Amino acid sequence: MGMMIIRHKVRDYGQWRPIFDEHLEMQRAAGLFNPRVYHSADSNKSEIVVVFDTEDTKKAKEALAVLKTDKLPH
């Protein structure tokens, strides 16, 4: 099993997080499991790190490439 680590900037963590959580099934379909989201302990929550476990890194990368073209809020 591997890990996928994603650094991401969001405009508003409070708006982003519920949307991220709603995509659990999409994450699983992409072979991404056990998501962990980290952000700074200070007031700057716009820079986040998401860590997933994955059994198929290639499949996960392909799925994430599709998501980048989606119109999801950042």
A tleap script that builds the chain and sets N, CA, C and O, in Angstrom:
source leaprc.protein.ff14SB
mol = sequence {
  NMET GLY MET MET ILE ILE ARG HIE LYS VAL
  ARG ASP TYR GLY GLN TRP ARG PRO ILE PHE
  ASP GLU HIE LEU GLU MET GLN ARG ALA ALA
  GLY LEU PHE ASN PRO ARG VAL TYR HIE SER
  ALA ASP SER ASN LYS SER GLU ILE VAL VAL
  VAL PHE ASP THR GLU ASP THR LYS LYS ALA
  LYS GLU ALA LEU ALA VAL LEU LYS THR ASP
  LYS LEU PRO CHIE
}
set mol.1.N position { 0.850 -1.177 0.000 }
set mol.1.CA position { 0.000 0.000 0.000 }
set mol.1.C position { 0.889 1.231 0.000 }
set mol.1.O position { 1.915 1.274 0.678 }
set mol.2.N position { 0.480 2.234 -0.771 }
set mol.2.CA position { 1.218 3.482 -0.841 }
set mol.2.C position { 0.448 4.617 -0.209 }
set mol.2.O position { -0.637 4.438 0.343 }
set mol.3.N position { 1.042 5.788 -0.307 }
set mol.3.CA position { 0.397 6.997 0.203 }
set mol.3.C position { 0.435 8.056 -0.881 }
set mol.3.O position { 1.375 8.118 -1.674 }
set mol.4.N position { -0.580 8.876 -0.909 }
set mol.4.CA position { -0.586 10.035 -1.785 }
set mol.4.C position { -0.712 11.260 -0.897 }
set mol.4.O position { -1.610 11.353 -0.061 }
set mol.5.N position { 0.204 12.196 -1.093 }
set mol.5.CA position { 0.224 13.417 -0.294 }
set mol.5.C position { -0.025 14.591 -1.235 }
set mol.5.O position { 0.671 14.762 -2.236 }
set mol.6.N position { -1.020 15.389 -0.899 }
set mol.6.CA position { -1.424 16.505 -1.760 }
set mol.6.C position { -1.350 17.795 -0.968 }
set mol.6.O position { -1.963 17.920 0.092 }
set mol.7.N position { -0.593 18.757 -1.489 }
set mol.7.CA position { -0.578 20.113 -0.924 }
set mol.7.C position { -1.540 20.936 -1.748 }
set mol.7.O position { -1.538 20.872 -2.977 }
set mol.8.N position { -2.364 21.711 -1.063 }
set mol.8.CA position { -3.425 22.424 -1.763 }
set mol.8.C position { -3.710 23.739 -1.044 }
set mol.8.O position { -3.656 23.809 0.183 }
set mol.9.N position { -4.009 24.766 -1.811 }
set mol.9.CA position { -4.434 26.043 -1.229 }
set mol.9.C position { -5.924 26.194 -1.472 }
set mol.9.O position { -6.412 25.939 -2.572 }
set mol.10.N position { -6.633 26.603 -0.451 }
set mol.10.CA position { -8.075 26.829 -0.553 }
set mol.10.C position { -8.366 28.273 -0.159 }
set mol.10.O position { -7.641 28.871 0.636 }
set mol.11.N position { -9.431 28.820 -0.722 }
set mol.11.CA position { -9.806 30.197 -0.383 }
set mol.11.C position { -10.393 30.275 1.017 }
set mol.11.O position { -10.096 31.191 1.784 }
set mol.12.N position { -11.232 29.293 1.334 }
set mol.12.CA position { -11.935 29.305 2.616 }
set mol.12.C position { -12.050 27.864 3.120 }
set mol.12.O position { -12.851 27.082 2.610 }
set mol.13.N position { -11.247 27.527 4.118 }
set mol.13.CA position { -11.239 26.160 4.635 }
set mol.13.C position { -12.624 25.742 5.120 }
set mol.13.O position { -13.040 24.604 4.902 }
set mol.14.N position { -13.331 26.642 5.767 }
set mol.14.CA position { -14.661 26.332 6.296 }
set mol.14.C position { -15.656 25.948 5.214 }
set mol.14.O position { -16.550 25.137 5.455 }
set mol.15.N position { -15.513 26.518 4.033 }
set mol.15.CA position { -16.374 26.145 2.912 }
set mol.15.C position { -15.850 24.902 2.200 }
set mol.15.O position { -16.630 24.064 1.748 }
set mol.16.N position { -14.532 24.787 2.102 }
set mol.16.CA position { -13.915 23.669 1.381 }
set mol.16.C position { -14.130 22.333 2.073 }
set mol.16.O position { -14.438 21.339 1.415 }
set mol.17.N position { -13.972 22.294 3.387 }
set mol.17.CA position { -13.976 21.010 4.101 }
set mol.17.C position { -15.272 20.212 3.920 }
set mol.17.O position { -15.190 19.018 3.632 }
set mol.18.N position { -16.445 20.795 4.069 }
set mol.18.CA position { -17.663 20.005 3.861 }
set mol.18.C position { -17.767 19.440 2.438 }
set mol.18.O position { -18.263 18.330 2.242 }
set mol.19.N position { -17.301 20.202 1.456 }
set mol.19.CA position { -17.325 19.714 0.072 }
set mol.19.C position { -16.373 18.533 -0.071 }
set mol.19.O position { -16.710 17.536 -0.710 }
set mol.20.N position { -15.200 18.639 0.514 }
set mol.20.CA position { -14.241 17.531 0.498 }
set mol.20.C position { -14.860 16.286 1.131 }
set mol.20.O position { -14.756 15.186 0.588 }
set mol.21.N position { -15.498 16.466 2.271 }
set mol.21.CA position { -16.099 15.334 2.986 }
set mol.21.C position { -17.236 14.686 2.196 }
set mol.21.O position { -17.470 13.484 2.323 }
set mol.22.N position { -17.941 15.471 1.384 }
set mol.22.CA position { -19.038 14.928 0.574 }
set mol.22.C position { -18.540 14.013 -0.545 }
set mol.22.O position { -19.330 13.263 -1.117 }
set mol.23.N position { -17.258 14.060 -0.865 }
set mol.23.CA position { -16.707 13.295 -1.970 }
set mol.23.C position { -16.033 11.993 -1.536 }
set mol.23.O position { -15.150 11.492 -2.233 }
set mol.24.N position { -16.434 11.454 -0.414 }
set mol.24.CA position { -15.831 10.222 0.090 }
set mol.24.C position { -15.975 9.067 -0.902 }
set mol.24.O position { -15.017 8.328 -1.128 }
set mol.25.N position { -17.148 8.904 -1.490 }
set mol.25.CA position { -17.347 7.811 -2.448 }
set mol.25.C position { -16.482 7.996 -3.693 }
set mol.25.O position { -15.949 7.022 -4.225 }
set mol.26.N position { -16.338 9.237 -4.161 }
set mol.26.CA position { -15.485 9.511 -5.311 }
set mol.26.C position { -14.028 9.181 -4.977 }
set mol.26.O position { -13.296 8.636 -5.804 }
set mol.27.N position { -13.624 9.518 -3.759 }
set mol.27.CA position { -12.265 9.208 -3.327 }
set mol.27.C position { -12.051 7.694 -3.321 }
set mol.27.O position { -11.035 7.204 -3.815 }
set mol.28.N position { -12.987 6.975 -2.774 }
set mol.28.CA position { -12.866 5.510 -2.725 }
set mol.28.C position { -12.831 4.906 -4.121 }
set mol.28.O position { -12.059 3.984 -4.383 }
set mol.29.N position { -13.671 5.429 -5.023 }
set mol.29.CA position { -13.684 4.933 -6.399 }
set mol.29.C position { -12.339 5.172 -7.083 }
set mol.29.O position { -11.950 4.426 -7.982 }
set mol.30.N position { -11.640 6.205 -6.656 }
set mol.30.CA position { -10.326 6.515 -7.211 }
set mol.30.C position { -9.219 5.715 -6.537 }
set mol.30.O position { -8.047 5.867 -6.881 }
set mol.31.N position { -9.581 4.868 -5.582 }
set mol.31.CA position { -8.583 4.075 -4.877 }
set mol.31.C position { -7.911 4.811 -3.739 }
set mol.31.O position { -6.825 4.431 -3.301 }
set mol.32.N position { -8.554 5.867 -3.256 }
set mol.32.CA position { -8.010 6.663 -2.149 }
set mol.32.C position { -8.792 6.360 -0.880 }
set mol.32.O position { -10.021 6.427 -0.865 }
set mol.33.N position { -8.066 6.026 0.188 }
set mol.33.CA position { -8.698 5.634 1.447 }
set mol.33.C position { -8.057 6.377 2.617 }
set mol.33.O position { -6.946 6.898 2.516 }
set mol.34.N position { -8.788 6.409 3.726 }
set mol.34.CA position { -8.273 6.951 4.985 }
set mol.34.C position { -7.725 8.372 4.823 }
set mol.34.O position { -6.553 8.612 5.117 }
set mol.35.N position { -8.548 9.314 4.363 }
set mol.35.CA position { -8.046 10.680 4.171 }
set mol.35.C position { -7.748 11.368 5.502 }
set mol.35.O position { -8.515 11.267 6.459 }
set mol.36.N position { -6.621 12.064 5.538 }
set mol.36.CA position { -6.251 12.893 6.684 }
set mol.36.C position { -5.969 14.282 6.161 }
set mol.36.O position { -5.202 14.446 5.211 }
set mol.37.N position { -6.576 15.278 6.766 }
set mol.37.CA position { -6.408 16.664 6.333 }
set mol.37.C position { -5.697 17.427 7.440 }
set mol.37.O position { -6.094 17.383 8.605 }
set mol.38.N position { -4.644 18.122 7.053 }
set mol.38.CA position { -3.862 18.905 8.004 }
set mol.38.C position { -3.805 20.356 7.544 }
set mol.38.O position { -3.763 20.641 6.347 }
set mol.39.N position { -3.805 21.262 8.508 }
set mol.39.CA position { -3.609 22.679 8.216 }
set mol.39.C position { -2.871 23.290 9.384 }
set mol.39.O position { -2.756 22.684 10.449 }
set mol.40.N position { -2.377 24.481 9.180 }
set mol.40.CA position { -1.605 25.166 10.198 }
set mol.40.C position { -2.430 25.368 11.471 }
set mol.40.O position { -3.643 25.570 11.417 }
set mol.41.N position { -1.768 25.312 12.578 }
set mol.41.CA position { -2.447 25.539 13.857 }
set mol.41.C position { -2.766 27.025 14.072 }
set mol.41.O position { -3.617 27.366 14.893 }
set mol.42.N position { -2.083 27.903 13.333 }
set mol.42.CA position { -2.391 29.327 13.467 }
set mol.42.C position { -3.638 29.668 12.647 }
set mol.42.O position { -4.367 28.771 12.223 }
set mol.43.N position { -3.873 30.917 12.432 }
set mol.43.CA position { -5.107 31.329 11.769 }
set mol.43.C position { -5.103 31.093 10.254 }
set mol.43.O position { -6.152 31.215 9.621 }
set mol.44.N position { -3.955 30.759 9.658 }
set mol.44.CA position { -3.882 30.539 8.212 }
set mol.44.C position { -4.242 29.094 7.874 }
set mol.44.O position { -3.393 28.203 7.909 }
set mol.45.N position { -5.501 28.884 7.552 }
set mol.45.CA position { -5.952 27.545 7.202 }
set mol.45.C position { -6.089 27.377 5.689 }
set mol.45.O position { -6.681 26.404 5.221 }
set mol.46.N position { -5.545 28.319 4.929 }
set mol.46.CA position { -5.702 28.237 3.477 }
set mol.46.C position { -4.748 27.229 2.847 }
set mol.46.O position { -5.032 26.725 1.760 }
set mol.47.N position { -3.635 26.921 3.489 }
set mol.47.CA position { -2.705 25.926 2.975 }
set mol.47.C position { -2.934 24.631 3.732 }
set mol.47.O position { -2.764 24.552 4.948 }
set mol.48.N position { -3.328 23.616 2.968 }
set mol.48.CA position { -3.633 22.335 3.594 }
set mol.48.C position { -2.794 21.226 2.968 }
set mol.48.O position { -2.255 21.367 1.870 }
set mol.49.N position { -2.703 20.136 3.690 }
set mol.49.CA position { -2.071 18.920 3.203 }
set mol.49.C position { -3.076 17.798 3.432 }
set mol.49.O position { -3.602 17.630 4.532 }
set mol.50.N position { -3.334 17.029 2.367 }
set mol.50.CA position { -4.233 15.883 2.459 }
set mol.50.C position { -3.402 14.634 2.204 }
set mol.50.O position { -2.660 14.562 1.224 }
set mol.51.N position { -3.527 13.659 3.083 }
set mol.51.CA position { -2.807 12.396 2.948 }
set mol.51.C position { -3.833 11.280 2.795 }
set mol.51.O position { -4.745 11.138 3.610 }
set mol.52.N position { -3.668 10.496 1.740 }
set mol.52.CA position { -4.523 9.337 1.491 }
set mol.52.C position { -3.667 8.084 1.480 }
set mol.52.O position { -2.489 8.137 1.126 }
set mol.53.N position { -4.246 6.969 1.861 }
set mol.53.CA position { -3.665 5.658 1.577 }
set mol.53.C position { -4.208 5.246 0.217 }
set mol.53.O position { -5.341 5.578 -0.132 }
set mol.54.N position { -3.398 4.522 -0.550 }
set mol.54.CA position { -3.844 4.061 -1.858 }
set mol.54.C position { -3.206 2.723 -2.193 }
set mol.54.O position { -2.050 2.467 -1.856 }
set mol.55.N position { -3.961 1.892 -2.847 }
set mol.55.CA position { -3.433 0.616 -3.313 }
set mol.55.C position { -3.019 0.689 -4.775 }
set mol.55.O position { -2.292 -0.181 -5.255 }
set mol.56.N position { -3.470 1.714 -5.487 }
set mol.56.CA position { -3.170 1.874 -6.909 }
set mol.56.C position { -2.889 3.344 -7.186 }
set mol.56.O position { -3.797 4.112 -7.501 }
set mol.57.N position { -1.630 3.722 -7.065 }
set mol.57.CA position { -1.246 5.120 -7.202 }
set mol.57.C position { -1.562 5.655 -8.596 }
set mol.57.O position { -1.992 6.801 -8.726 }
set mol.58.N position { -1.360 4.859 -9.633 }
set mol.58.CA position { -1.646 5.307 -10.996 }
set mol.58.C position { -3.127 5.657 -11.156 }
set mol.58.O position { -3.467 6.697 -11.719 }
set mol.59.N position { -3.994 4.793 -10.664 }
set mol.59.CA position { -5.442 5.035 -10.730 }
set mol.59.C position { -5.806 6.315 -9.968 }
set mol.59.O position { -6.620 7.115 -10.429 }
set mol.60.N position { -5.200 6.489 -8.812 }
set mol.60.CA position { -5.481 7.669 -7.996 }
set mol.60.C position { -5.033 8.943 -8.703 }
set mol.60.O position { -5.758 9.938 -8.699 }
set mol.61.N position { -3.853 8.925 -9.309 }
set mol.61.CA position { -3.361 10.105 -10.025 }
set mol.61.C position { -4.265 10.446 -11.208 }
set mol.61.O position { -4.537 11.618 -11.465 }
set mol.62.N position { -4.727 9.430 -11.922 }
set mol.62.CA position { -5.623 9.669 -13.051 }
set mol.62.C position { -6.935 10.303 -12.578 }
set mol.62.O position { -7.442 11.229 -13.211 }
set mol.63.N position { -7.474 9.812 -11.486 }
set mol.63.CA position { -8.724 10.359 -10.950 }
set mol.63.C position { -8.533 11.796 -10.482 }
set mol.63.O position { -9.410 12.634 -10.694 }
set mol.64.N position { -7.409 12.091 -9.852 }
set mol.64.CA position { -7.151 13.451 -9.384 }
set mol.64.C position { -6.962 14.414 -10.555 }
set mol.64.O position { -7.330 15.584 -10.457 }
set mol.65.N position { -6.402 13.939 -11.641 }
set mol.65.CA position { -6.257 14.789 -12.832 }
set mol.65.C position { -7.626 15.207 -13.352 }
set mol.65.O position { -7.804 16.343 -13.791 }
set mol.66.N position { -8.587 14.302 -13.307 }
set mol.66.CA position { -9.951 14.619 -13.730 }
set mol.66.C position { -10.560 15.646 -12.782 }
set mol.66.O position { -11.226 16.582 -13.223 }
set mol.67.N position { -10.334 15.473 -11.487 }
set mol.67.CA position { -10.889 16.404 -10.506 }
set mol.67.C position { -10.341 17.817 -10.691 }
set mol.67.O position { -11.051 18.791 -10.446 }
set mol.68.N position { -9.098 17.936 -11.116 }
set mol.68.CA position { -8.514 19.263 -11.319 }
set mol.68.C position { -9.237 20.043 -12.403 }
set mol.68.O position { -9.237 21.274 -12.391 }
set mol.69.N position { -9.848 19.337 -13.333 }
set mol.69.CA position { -10.572 20.017 -14.404 }
set mol.69.C position { -12.024 20.283 -14.027 }
set mol.69.O position { -12.734 20.971 -14.760 }
set mol.70.N position { -12.476 19.745 -12.887 }
set mol.70.CA position { -13.838 19.937 -12.433 }
set mol.70.C position { -14.003 21.358 -11.900 }
set mol.70.O position { -13.014 22.047 -11.649 }
set mol.71.N position { -15.220 21.785 -11.731 }
set mol.71.CA position { -15.521 23.139 -11.266 }
set mol.71.C position { -15.761 23.180 -9.756 }
set mol.71.O position { -16.562 23.987 -9.284 }
set mol.72.N position { -15.092 22.337 -9.007 }
set mol.72.CA position { -15.248 22.348 -7.551 }
set mol.72.C position { -14.612 23.600 -6.974 }
set mol.72.O position { -13.601 24.076 -7.491 }
set mol.73.N position { -15.193 24.140 -5.906 }
set mol.73.CA position { -14.593 25.320 -5.270 }
set mol.73.C position { -13.217 24.994 -4.708 }
set mol.73.O position { -12.991 23.886 -4.223 }
set mol.74.N position { -12.307 25.942 -4.770 }
set mol.74.CA position { -10.963 25.753 -4.219 }
set mol.74.C position { -10.871 26.380 -2.857 }
set mol.74.O position { -9.816 26.329 -2.224 }
savepdb mol mol.pdb
quit
